[in-house]
Amino acid sequence: MVMPPIDHECSLKQFVTELAERLEKLERENAQLKKSLYGARSERSKLPRVKTGEPVTPEETKATRRARAEAKLKLQL
């Protein structure tokens, strides 16, 4: 914040300068908090993940589902 030149003696001069300094300090803190909260984002984070390994076969999928269903039944009993 830029203070305009004061061409007269004012009783509020000290108060206004203190408020201007406080405003600058709070604006800096706010900028730091925003940066830490939101952080820097890169374009790479928006890309889909690359699948590694071999694709799962339908038989493996069925076996996994059966195992999970059996585990779920054991937990309910």
PDB file of N, CA, C and O in Angstrom:
ATOM      1  N   MET A   1       0.852  -1.164   0.000  1.00  0.00           N
ATOM      2  CA  MET A   1       0.000   0.000   0.000  1.00  0.00           C
ATOM      3  C   MET A   1       0.897   1.227   0.000  1.00  0.00           C
ATOM      4  O   MET A   1       1.822   1.334   0.806  1.00  0.00           O
ATOM      5  N   VAL A   2       0.623   2.124  -0.886  1.00  0.00           N
ATOM      6  CA  VAL A   2       1.419   3.335  -1.009  1.00  0.00           C
ATOM      7  C   VAL A   2       0.688   4.462  -0.306  1.00  0.00           C
ATOM      8  O   VAL A   2      -0.480   4.743  -0.575  1.00  0.00           O
ATOM      9  N   MET A   3       1.401   5.088   0.591  1.00  0.00           N
ATOM     10  CA  MET A   3       0.817   6.207   1.329  1.00  0.00           C
ATOM     11  C   MET A   3       0.999   7.490   0.521  1.00  0.00           C
ATOM     12  O   MET A   3       2.100   7.762   0.042  1.00  0.00           O
ATOM     13  N   PRO A   4      -0.044   8.270   0.363  1.00  0.00           N
ATOM     14  CA  PRO A   4       0.108   9.541  -0.344  1.00  0.00           C
ATOM     15  C   PRO A   4       0.906  10.527   0.511  1.00  0.00           C
ATOM     16  O   PRO A   4       0.912  10.422   1.738  1.00  0.00           O
ATOM     17  N   PRO A   5       1.563  11.464  -0.121  1.00  0.00           N
ATOM     18  CA  PRO A   5       2.325  12.441   0.664  1.00  0.00           C
ATOM     19  C   PRO A   5       1.389  13.292   1.528  1.00  0.00           C
ATOM     20  O   PRO A   5       0.305  13.696   1.105  1.00  0.00           O
ATOM     21  N   ILE A   6       1.851  13.543   2.746  1.00  0.00           N
ATOM     22  CA  ILE A   6       1.039  14.324   3.680  1.00  0.00           C
ATOM     23  C   ILE A   6       1.614  15.738   3.719  1.00  0.00           C
ATOM     24  O   ILE A   6       2.781  15.939   4.054  1.00  0.00           O
ATOM     25  N   ASP A   7       0.791  16.693   3.378  1.00  0.00           N
ATOM     26  CA  ASP A   7       1.260  18.069   3.319  1.00  0.00           C
ATOM     27  C   ASP A   7       0.882  18.881   4.545  1.00  0.00           C
ATOM     28  O   ASP A   7       1.099  20.092   4.587  1.00  0.00           O
ATOM     29  N   HIS A   8       0.317  18.212   5.544  1.00  0.00           N
ATOM     30  CA  HIS A   8      -0.033  18.915   6.775  1.00  0.00           C
ATOM     31  C   HIS A   8       0.174  17.985   7.967  1.00  0.00           C
ATOM     32  O   HIS A   8       0.357  16.779   7.798  1.00  0.00           O
ATOM     33  N   GLU A   9       0.145  18.538   9.144  1.00  0.00           N
ATOM     34  CA  GLU A   9       0.304  17.761  10.365  1.00  0.00           C
ATOM     35  C   GLU A   9      -1.073  17.274  10.807  1.00  0.00           C
ATOM     36  O   GLU A   9      -1.974  18.071  11.067  1.00  0.00           O
ATOM     37  N   CYS A  10      -1.217  15.974  10.885  1.00  0.00           N
ATOM     38  CA  CYS A  10      -2.515  15.386  11.208  1.00  0.00           C
ATOM     39  C   CYS A  10      -2.375  14.531  12.465  1.00  0.00           C
ATOM     40  O   CYS A  10      -1.347  13.885  12.670  1.00  0.00           O
ATOM     41  N   SER A  11      -3.395  14.530  13.295  1.00  0.00           N
ATOM     42  CA  SER A  11      -3.348  13.750  14.525  1.00  0.00           C
ATOM     43  C   SER A  11      -3.489  12.252  14.254  1.00  0.00           C
ATOM     44  O   SER A  11      -3.128  11.441  15.107  1.00  0.00           O
ATOM     45  N   LEU A  12      -3.995  11.880  13.113  1.00  0.00           N
ATOM     46  CA  LEU A  12      -4.202  10.473  12.784  1.00  0.00           C
ATOM     47  C   LEU A  12      -3.058   9.878  11.976  1.00  0.00           C
ATOM     48  O   LEU A  12      -3.131   8.720  11.566  1.00  0.00           O
ATOM     49  N   LYS A  13      -2.017  10.640  11.744  1.00  0.00           N
ATOM     50  CA  LYS A  13      -0.910  10.184  10.898  1.00  0.00           C
ATOM     51  C   LYS A  13      -0.283   8.902  11.442  1.00  0.00           C
ATOM     52  O   LYS A  13      -0.082   7.952  10.686  1.00  0.00           O
ATOM     53  N   GLN A  14       0.027   8.856  12.725  1.00  0.00           N
ATOM     54  CA  GLN A  14       0.649   7.675  13.327  1.00  0.00           C
ATOM     55  C   GLN A  14      -0.296   6.478  13.263  1.00  0.00           C
ATOM     56  O   GLN A  14       0.126   5.360  12.968  1.00  0.00           O
ATOM     57  N   PHE A  15      -1.568   6.717  13.540  1.00  0.00           N
ATOM     58  CA  PHE A  15      -2.557   5.645  13.506  1.00  0.00           C
ATOM     59  C   PHE A  15      -2.686   5.049  12.105  1.00  0.00           C
ATOM     60  O   PHE A  15      -2.761   3.831  11.948  1.00  0.00           O
ATOM     61  N   VAL A  16      -2.710   5.896  11.113  1.00  0.00           N
ATOM     62  CA  VAL A  16      -2.843   5.438   9.729  1.00  0.00           C
ATOM     63  C   VAL A  16      -1.607   4.660   9.295  1.00  0.00           C
ATOM     64  O   VAL A  16      -1.736   3.647   8.608  1.00  0.00           O
ATOM     65  N   THR A  17      -0.427   5.100   9.675  1.00  0.00           N
ATOM     66  CA  THR A  17       0.785   4.377   9.302  1.00  0.00           C
ATOM     67  C   THR A  17       0.833   3.004   9.982  1.00  0.00           C
ATOM     68  O   THR A  17       1.272   2.029   9.372  1.00  0.00           O
ATOM     69  N   GLU A  18       0.385   2.921  11.239  1.00  0.00           N
ATOM     70  CA  GLU A  18       0.329   1.636  11.929  1.00  0.00           C
ATOM     71  C   GLU A  18      -0.659   0.691  11.247  1.00  0.00           C
ATOM     72  O   GLU A  18      -0.381  -0.499  11.096  1.00  0.00           O
ATOM     73  N   LEU A  19      -1.804   1.217  10.840  1.00  0.00           N
ATOM     74  CA  LEU A  19      -2.781   0.398  10.138  1.00  0.00           C
ATOM     75  C   LEU A  19      -2.239  -0.081   8.793  1.00  0.00           C
ATOM     76  O   LEU A  19      -2.485  -1.221   8.400  1.00  0.00           O
ATOM     77  N   ALA A  20      -1.518   0.760   8.098  1.00  0.00           N
ATOM     78  CA  ALA A  20      -0.940   0.383   6.806  1.00  0.00           C
ATOM     79  C   ALA A  20       0.098  -0.730   6.989  1.00  0.00           C
ATOM     80  O   ALA A  20       0.143  -1.671   6.197  1.00  0.00           O
ATOM     81  N   GLU A  21       0.924  -0.625   8.025  1.00  0.00           N
ATOM     82  CA  GLU A  21       1.915  -1.670   8.301  1.00  0.00           C
ATOM     83  C   GLU A  21       1.237  -2.984   8.674  1.00  0.00           C
ATOM     84  O   GLU A  21       1.657  -4.058   8.244  1.00  0.00           O
ATOM     85  N   ARG A  22       0.191  -2.882   9.476  1.00  0.00           N
ATOM     86  CA  ARG A  22      -0.539  -4.085   9.881  1.00  0.00           C
ATOM     87  C   ARG A  22      -1.205  -4.740   8.671  1.00  0.00           C
ATOM     88  O   ARG A  22      -1.216  -5.965   8.548  1.00  0.00           O
ATOM     89  N   LEU A  23      -1.757  -3.921   7.784  1.00  0.00           N
ATOM     90  CA  LEU A  23      -2.385  -4.447   6.577  1.00  0.00           C
ATOM     91  C   LEU A  23      -1.373  -5.178   5.705  1.00  0.00           C
ATOM     92  O   LEU A  23      -1.672  -6.254   5.188  1.00  0.00           O
ATOM     93  N   GLU A  24      -0.202  -4.624   5.537  1.00  0.00           N
ATOM     94  CA  GLU A  24       0.847  -5.269   4.751  1.00  0.00           C
ATOM     95  C   GLU A  24       1.233  -6.618   5.360  1.00  0.00           C
ATOM     96  O   GLU A  24       1.398  -7.609   4.649  1.00  0.00           O
ATOM     97  N   LYS A  25       1.373  -6.637   6.685  1.00  0.00           N
ATOM     98  CA  LYS A  25       1.741  -7.877   7.377  1.00  0.00           C
ATOM     99  C   LYS A  25       0.662  -8.940   7.194  1.00  0.00           C
ATOM    100  O   LYS A  25       0.978 -10.097   6.919  1.00  0.00           O
ATOM    101  N   LEU A  26      -0.594  -8.566   7.342  1.00  0.00           N
ATOM    102  CA  LEU A  26      -1.690  -9.523   7.197  1.00  0.00           C
ATOM    103  C   LEU A  26      -1.825 -10.008   5.758  1.00  0.00           C
ATOM    104  O   LEU A  26      -2.157 -11.171   5.528  1.00  0.00           O
ATOM    105  N   GLU A  27      -1.575  -9.142   4.796  1.00  0.00           N
ATOM    106  CA  GLU A  27      -1.628  -9.565   3.395  1.00  0.00           C
ATOM    107  C   GLU A  27      -0.530 -10.584   3.089  1.00  0.00           C
ATOM    108  O   GLU A  27      -0.762 -11.548   2.359  1.00  0.00           O
ATOM    109  N   ARG A  28       0.668 -10.373   3.649  1.00  0.00           N
ATOM    110  CA  ARG A  28       1.750 -11.349   3.463  1.00  0.00           C
ATOM    111  C   ARG A  28       1.383 -12.688   4.083  1.00  0.00           C
ATOM    112  O   ARG A  28       1.571 -13.736   3.464  1.00  0.00           O
ATOM    113  N   GLU A  29       0.856 -12.656   5.314  1.00  0.00           N
ATOM    114  CA  GLU A  29       0.459 -13.893   5.989  1.00  0.00           C
ATOM    115  C   GLU A  29      -0.639 -14.612   5.213  1.00  0.00           C
ATOM    116  O   GLU A  29      -0.609 -15.835   5.078  1.00  0.00           O
ATOM    117  N   ASN A  30      -1.598 -13.862   4.708  1.00  0.00           N
ATOM    118  CA  ASN A  30      -2.687 -14.450   3.931  1.00  0.00           C
ATOM    119  C   ASN A  30      -2.148 -15.119   2.671  1.00  0.00           C
ATOM    120  O   ASN A  30      -2.583 -16.213   2.312  1.00  0.00           O
ATOM    121  N   ALA A  31      -1.212 -14.470   2.005  1.00  0.00           N
ATOM    122  CA  ALA A  31      -0.623 -15.054   0.797  1.00  0.00           C
ATOM    123  C   ALA A  31       0.124 -16.344   1.130  1.00  0.00           C
ATOM    124  O   ALA A  31       0.039 -17.317   0.380  1.00  0.00           O
ATOM    125  N   GLN A  32       0.853 -16.363   2.246  1.00  0.00           N
ATOM    126  CA  GLN A  32       1.581 -17.562   2.645  1.00  0.00           C
ATOM    127  C   GLN A  32       0.617 -18.703   2.982  1.00  0.00           C
ATOM    128  O   GLN A  32       0.861 -19.853   2.617  1.00  0.00           O
ATOM    129  N   LEU A  33      -0.476 -18.383   3.678  1.00  0.00           N
ATOM    130  CA  LEU A  33      -1.454 -19.410   4.032  1.00  0.00           C
ATOM    131  C   LEU A  33      -2.142 -19.968   2.794  1.00  0.00           C
ATOM    132  O   LEU A  33      -2.370 -21.174   2.699  1.00  0.00           O
ATOM    133  N   LYS A  34      -2.472 -19.103   1.850  1.00  0.00           N
ATOM    134  CA  LYS A  34      -3.086 -19.584   0.606  1.00  0.00           C
ATOM    135  C   LYS A  34      -2.133 -20.497  -0.139  1.00  0.00           C
ATOM    136  O   LYS A  34      -2.540 -21.531  -0.670  1.00  0.00           O
ATOM    137  N   LYS A  35      -0.870 -20.118  -0.178  1.00  0.00           N
ATOM    138  CA  LYS A  35       0.114 -20.928  -0.889  1.00  0.00           C
ATOM    139  C   LYS A  35       0.266 -22.295  -0.229  1.00  0.00           C
ATOM    140  O   LYS A  35       0.360 -23.313  -0.915  1.00  0.00           O
ATOM    141  N   SER A  36       0.288 -22.318   1.117  1.00  0.00           N
ATOM    142  CA  SER A  36       0.438 -23.590   1.806  1.00  0.00           C
ATOM    143  C   SER A  36      -0.828 -24.439   1.704  1.00  0.00           C
ATOM    144  O   SER A  36      -0.752 -25.667   1.684  1.00  0.00           O
ATOM    145  N   LEU A  37      -1.991 -23.790   1.641  1.00  0.00           N
ATOM    146  CA  LEU A  37      -3.246 -24.524   1.558  1.00  0.00           C
ATOM    147  C   LEU A  37      -3.457 -25.108   0.171  1.00  0.00           C
ATOM    148  O   LEU A  37      -3.745 -26.297   0.032  1.00  0.00           O
ATOM    149  N   TYR A  38      -3.319 -24.291  -0.839  1.00  0.00           N
ATOM    150  CA  TYR A  38      -3.587 -24.741  -2.201  1.00  0.00           C
ATOM    151  C   TYR A  38      -2.348 -25.313  -2.861  1.00  0.00           C
ATOM    152  O   TYR A  38      -2.451 -26.264  -3.636  1.00  0.00           O
ATOM    153  N   GLY A  39      -1.190 -24.763  -2.577  1.00  0.00           N
ATOM    154  CA  GLY A  39       0.067 -25.270  -3.119  1.00  0.00           C
ATOM    155  C   GLY A  39       0.188 -25.064  -4.615  1.00  0.00           C
ATOM    156  O   GLY A  39      -0.734 -24.586  -5.276  1.00  0.00           O
ATOM    157  N   ALA A  40       1.328 -25.432  -5.124  1.00  0.00           N
ATOM    158  CA  ALA A  40       1.583 -25.310  -6.552  1.00  0.00           C
ATOM    159  C   ALA A  40       1.052 -26.563  -7.242  1.00  0.00           C
ATOM    160  O   ALA A  40       1.288 -27.679  -6.779  1.00  0.00           O
ATOM    161  N   ARG A  41       0.363 -26.384  -8.307  1.00  0.00           N
ATOM    162  CA  ARG A  41      -0.190 -27.512  -9.050  1.00  0.00           C
ATOM    163  C   ARG A  41       0.564 -27.648 -10.372  1.00  0.00           C
ATOM    164  O   ARG A  41       0.850 -26.659 -11.048  1.00  0.00           O
ATOM    165  N   SER A  42       0.869 -28.863 -10.713  1.00  0.00           N
ATOM    166  CA  SER A  42       1.558 -29.087 -11.974  1.00  0.00           C
ATOM    167  C   SER A  42       0.599 -29.748 -12.957  1.00  0.00           C
ATOM    168  O   SER A  42      -0.399 -30.349 -12.560  1.00  0.00           O
ATOM    169  N   GLU A  43       0.907 -29.631 -14.206  1.00  0.00           N
ATOM    170  CA  GLU A  43       0.074 -30.237 -15.237  1.00  0.00           C
ATOM    171  C   GLU A  43       0.167 -31.760 -15.190  1.00  0.00           C
ATOM    172  O   GLU A  43      -0.769 -32.451 -15.591  1.00  0.00           O
ATOM    173  N   ARG A  44       1.278 -32.280 -14.709  1.00  0.00           N
ATOM    174  CA  ARG A  44       1.457 -33.727 -14.677  1.00  0.00           C
ATOM    175  C   ARG A  44       0.463 -34.405 -13.751  1.00  0.00           C
ATOM    176  O   ARG A  44       0.092 -35.555 -13.987  1.00  0.00           O
ATOM    177  N   SER A  45       0.027 -33.726 -12.711  1.00  0.00           N
ATOM    178  CA  SER A  45      -0.885 -34.358 -11.766  1.00  0.00           C
ATOM    179  C   SER A  45      -2.269 -34.580 -12.364  1.00  0.00           C
ATOM    180  O   SER A  45      -3.052 -35.356 -11.816  1.00  0.00           O
ATOM    181  N   LYS A  46      -2.589 -33.921 -13.473  1.00  0.00           N
ATOM    182  CA  LYS A  46      -3.894 -34.060 -14.091  1.00  0.00           C
ATOM    183  C   LYS A  46      -3.948 -35.209 -15.094  1.00  0.00           C
ATOM    184  O   LYS A  46      -5.029 -35.573 -15.558  1.00  0.00           O
ATOM    185  N   LEU A  47      -2.813 -35.774 -15.426  1.00  0.00           N
ATOM    186  CA  LEU A  47      -2.778 -36.869 -16.389  1.00  0.00           C
ATOM    187  C   LEU A  47      -3.241 -38.159 -15.726  1.00  0.00           C
ATOM    188  O   LEU A  47      -3.004 -38.350 -14.533  1.00  0.00           O
ATOM    189  N   PRO A  48      -3.896 -39.051 -16.470  1.00  0.00           N
ATOM    190  CA  PRO A  48      -4.313 -40.332 -15.881  1.00  0.00           C
ATOM    191  C   PRO A  48      -3.099 -41.187 -15.549  1.00  0.00           C
ATOM    192  O   PRO A  48      -2.053 -41.082 -16.189  1.00  0.00           O
ATOM    193  N   ARG A  49      -3.256 -42.030 -14.545  1.00  0.00           N
ATOM    194  CA  ARG A  49      -2.159 -42.900 -14.135  1.00  0.00           C
ATOM    195  C   ARG A  49      -1.914 -43.980 -15.181  1.00  0.00           C
ATOM    196  O   ARG A  49      -2.840 -44.459 -15.837  1.00  0.00           O
ATOM    197  N   VAL A  50      -0.682 -44.341 -15.314  1.00  0.00           N
ATOM    198  CA  VAL A  50      -0.309 -45.395 -16.258  1.00  0.00           C
ATOM    199  C   VAL A  50      -0.459 -46.732 -15.554  1.00  0.00           C
ATOM    200  O   VAL A  50       0.070 -46.930 -14.460  1.00  0.00           O
ATOM    201  N   LYS A  51      -1.187 -47.656 -16.187  1.00  0.00           N
ATOM    202  CA  LYS A  51      -1.388 -48.970 -15.597  1.00  0.00           C
ATOM    203  C   LYS A  51      -0.148 -49.814 -15.828  1.00  0.00           C
ATOM    204  O   LYS A  51       0.361 -49.903 -16.945  1.00  0.00           O
ATOM    205  N   THR A  52       0.328 -50.426 -14.766  1.00  0.00           N
ATOM    206  CA  THR A  52       1.507 -51.280 -14.871  1.00  0.00           C
ATOM    207  C   THR A  52       1.089 -52.731 -14.677  1.00  0.00           C
ATOM    208  O   THR A  52       0.079 -53.011 -14.031  1.00  0.00           O
ATOM    209  N   GLY A  53       1.832 -53.611 -15.213  1.00  0.00           N
ATOM    210  CA  GLY A  53       1.538 -55.034 -15.061  1.00  0.00           C
ATOM    211  C   GLY A  53       0.623 -55.530 -16.157  1.00  0.00           C
ATOM    212  O   GLY A  53       0.214 -54.783 -17.046  1.00  0.00           O
ATOM    213  N   GLU A  54       0.316 -56.809 -16.070  1.00  0.00           N
ATOM    214  CA  GLU A  54      -0.533 -57.443 -17.069  1.00  0.00           C
ATOM    215  C   GLU A  54      -2.000 -57.224 -16.714  1.00  0.00           C
ATOM    216  O   GLU A  54      -2.339 -57.097 -15.538  1.00  0.00           O
ATOM    217  N   PRO A  55      -2.870 -57.179 -17.718  1.00  0.00           N
ATOM    218  CA  PRO A  55      -4.293 -57.015 -17.427  1.00  0.00           C
ATOM    219  C   PRO A  55      -4.846 -58.236 -16.693  1.00  0.00           C
ATOM    220  O   PRO A  55      -4.359 -59.352 -16.873  1.00  0.00           O
ATOM    221  N   VAL A  56      -5.852 -58.015 -15.879  1.00  0.00           N
ATOM    222  CA  VAL A  56      -6.458 -59.079 -15.077  1.00  0.00           C
ATOM    223  C   VAL A  56      -7.423 -59.864 -15.957  1.00  0.00           C
ATOM    224  O   VAL A  56      -8.202 -59.289 -16.718  1.00  0.00           O
ATOM    225  N   THR A  57      -7.358 -61.187 -15.840  1.00  0.00           N
ATOM    226  CA  THR A  57      -8.251 -62.047 -16.620  1.00  0.00           C
ATOM    227  C   THR A  57      -9.608 -62.148 -15.928  1.00  0.00           C
ATOM    228  O   THR A  57      -9.709 -61.904 -14.726  1.00  0.00           O
ATOM    229  N   PRO A  58     -10.652 -62.507 -16.678  1.00  0.00           N
ATOM    230  CA  PRO A  58     -11.979 -62.642 -16.046  1.00  0.00           C
ATOM    231  C   PRO A  58     -12.006 -63.694 -14.935  1.00  0.00           C
ATOM    232  O   PRO A  58     -12.750 -63.547 -13.966  1.00  0.00           O
ATOM    233  N   GLU A  59     -11.204 -64.750 -15.066  1.00  0.00           N
ATOM    234  CA  GLU A  59     -11.167 -65.785 -14.028  1.00  0.00           C
ATOM    235  C   GLU A  59     -10.582 -65.224 -12.727  1.00  0.00           C
ATOM    236  O   GLU A  59     -11.066 -65.534 -11.639  1.00  0.00           O
ATOM    237  N   GLU A  60      -9.540 -64.400 -12.850  1.00  0.00           N
ATOM    238  CA  GLU A  60      -8.937 -63.791 -11.657  1.00  0.00           C
ATOM    239  C   GLU A  60      -9.919 -62.833 -10.993  1.00  0.00           C
ATOM    240  O   GLU A  60      -9.985 -62.753  -9.766  1.00  0.00           O
ATOM    241  N   THR A  61     -10.676 -62.112 -11.805  1.00  0.00           N
ATOM    242  CA  THR A  61     -11.671 -61.183 -11.263  1.00  0.00           C
ATOM    243  C   THR A  61     -12.724 -61.940 -10.467  1.00  0.00           C
ATOM    244  O   THR A  61     -13.081 -61.529  -9.363  1.00  0.00           O
ATOM    245  N   LYS A  62     -13.229 -63.052 -11.023  1.00  0.00           N
ATOM    246  CA  LYS A  62     -14.235 -63.856 -10.330  1.00  0.00           C
ATOM    247  C   LYS A  62     -13.683 -64.429  -9.032  1.00  0.00           C
ATOM    248  O   LYS A  62     -14.380 -64.456  -8.018  1.00  0.00           O
ATOM    249  N   ALA A  63     -12.434 -64.888  -9.057  1.00  0.00           N
ATOM    250  CA  ALA A  63     -11.822 -65.454  -7.852  1.00  0.00           C
ATOM    251  C   ALA A  63     -11.681 -64.386  -6.771  1.00  0.00           C
ATOM    252  O   ALA A  63     -11.919 -64.654  -5.594  1.00  0.00           O
ATOM    253  N   THR A  64     -11.305 -63.205  -7.164  1.00  0.00           N
ATOM    254  CA  THR A  64     -11.158 -62.107  -6.196  1.00  0.00           C
ATOM    255  C   THR A  64     -12.512 -61.747  -5.599  1.00  0.00           C
ATOM    256  O   THR A  64     -12.614 -61.527  -4.392  1.00  0.00           O
ATOM    257  N   ARG A  65     -13.539 -61.686  -6.417  1.00  0.00           N
ATOM    258  CA  ARG A  65     -14.881 -61.359  -5.924  1.00  0.00           C
ATOM    259  C   ARG A  65     -15.396 -62.434  -4.968  1.00  0.00           C
ATOM    260  O   ARG A  65     -15.994 -62.124  -3.937  1.00  0.00           O
ATOM    261  N   ARG A  66     -15.162 -63.689  -5.314  1.00  0.00           N
ATOM    262  CA  ARG A  66     -15.591 -64.770  -4.420  1.00  0.00           C
ATOM    263  C   ARG A  66     -14.881 -64.687  -3.069  1.00  0.00           C
ATOM    264  O   ARG A  66     -15.506 -64.845  -2.019  1.00  0.00           O
ATOM    265  N   ALA A  67     -13.578 -64.437  -3.106  1.00  0.00           N
ATOM    266  CA  ALA A  67     -12.804 -64.351  -1.863  1.00  0.00           C
ATOM    267  C   ALA A  67     -13.292 -63.196  -0.996  1.00  0.00           C
ATOM    268  O   ALA A  67     -13.390 -63.330   0.223  1.00  0.00           O
ATOM    269  N   ARG A  68     -13.595 -62.076  -1.614  1.00  0.00           N
ATOM    270  CA  ARG A  68     -14.094 -60.925  -0.844  1.00  0.00           C
ATOM    271  C   ARG A  68     -15.478 -61.208  -0.272  1.00  0.00           C
ATOM    272  O   ARG A  68     -15.773 -60.827   0.860  1.00  0.00           O
ATOM    273  N   ALA A  69     -16.330 -61.878  -1.052  1.00  0.00           N
ATOM    274  CA  ALA A  69     -17.671 -62.214  -0.569  1.00  0.00           C
ATOM    275  C   ALA A  69     -17.595 -63.169   0.617  1.00  0.00           C
ATOM    276  O   ALA A  69     -18.319 -63.004   1.598  1.00  0.00           O
ATOM    277  N   GLU A  70     -16.717 -64.172   0.526  1.00  0.00           N
ATOM    278  CA  GLU A  70     -16.539 -65.120   1.642  1.00  0.00           C
ATOM    279  C   GLU A  70     -16.022 -64.419   2.886  1.00  0.00           C
ATOM    280  O   GLU A  70     -16.477 -64.696   3.995  1.00  0.00           O
ATOM    281  N   ALA A  71     -15.066 -63.507   2.701  1.00  0.00           N
ATOM    282  CA  ALA A  71     -14.530 -62.760   3.841  1.00  0.00           C
ATOM    283  C   ALA A  71     -15.610 -61.889   4.473  1.00  0.00           C
ATOM    284  O   ALA A  71     -15.660 -61.746   5.694  1.00  0.00           O
ATOM    285  N   LYS A  72     -16.461 -61.318   3.657  1.00  0.00           N
ATOM    286  CA  LYS A  72     -17.546 -60.468   4.156  1.00  0.00           C
ATOM    287  C   LYS A  72     -18.540 -61.302   4.962  1.00  0.00           C
ATOM    288  O   LYS A  72     -19.017 -60.867   6.011  1.00  0.00           O
ATOM    289  N   LEU A  73     -18.851 -62.506   4.467  1.00  0.00           N
ATOM    290  CA  LEU A  73     -19.775 -63.381   5.198  1.00  0.00           C
ATOM    291  C   LEU A  73     -19.190 -63.799   6.535  1.00  0.00           C
ATOM    292  O   LEU A  73     -19.915 -63.864   7.528  1.00  0.00           O
ATOM    293  N   LYS A  74     -17.895 -64.082   6.583  1.00  0.00           N
ATOM    294  CA  LYS A  74     -17.243 -64.468   7.836  1.00  0.00           C
ATOM    295  C   LYS A  74     -17.290 -63.332   8.848  1.00  0.00           C
ATOM    296  O   LYS A  74     -17.438 -63.571  10.047  1.00  0.00           O
ATOM    297  N   LEU A  75     -17.165 -62.097   8.372  1.00  0.00           N
ATOM    298  CA  LEU A  75     -17.213 -60.954   9.282  1.00  0.00           C
ATOM    299  C   LEU A  75     -18.615 -60.735   9.843  1.00  0.00           C
ATOM    300  O   LEU A  75     -18.769 -60.297  10.983  1.00  0.00           O
ATOM    301  N   GLN A  76     -19.633 -61.038   9.042  1.00  0.00           N
ATOM    302  CA  GLN A  76     -21.014 -60.817   9.493  1.00  0.00           C
ATOM    303  C   GLN A  76     -21.446 -61.883  10.508  1.00  0.00           C
ATOM    304  O   GLN A  76     -22.334 -61.630  11.322  1.00  0.00           O
ATOM    305  N   LEU A  77     -20.839 -63.052  10.471  1.00  0.00           N
ATOM    306  CA  LEU A  77     -21.231 -64.127  11.390  1.00  0.00           C
ATOM    307  C   LEU A  77     -20.547 -63.971  12.688  1.00  0.00           C
ATOM    308  O   LEU A  77     -20.749 -64.781  13.593  1.00  0.00           O
TER     309      LEU A  77
END
